Amino acid sequence: MLKTRLLAAVIALSTAVLFMPATTTWAAKAKKMSYDEAWAECKKDVTLLTFDNAARYTRGAACMKQHGYRLKKSSMSSM
């Protein structure tokens, strides 16, 4: 009985996901930030945390990568 209910719930959820509109928030592609906007946001996040320089650089690089950019060599010293 429990297995039947569980199977029915899985099938119902799978069917519901198939019929969801493609314009839902998680499926919509967000507008890409400019490099300067992404840098300002990442710099704000990194300066709030007090790490050593290597950790700050790594955190900043990871943040920029989330926005689709790589760090420029000229911006590394201003972090």
Secondary structure, DSSP 8 states (H G I E B T S, - for coil): -HHHHHHHHHHHHHHHHHTS-TTSTTTS------HHHHHHHHHHHHHHS---HHHHHHHHHHHHHHTT----GGGGGG-
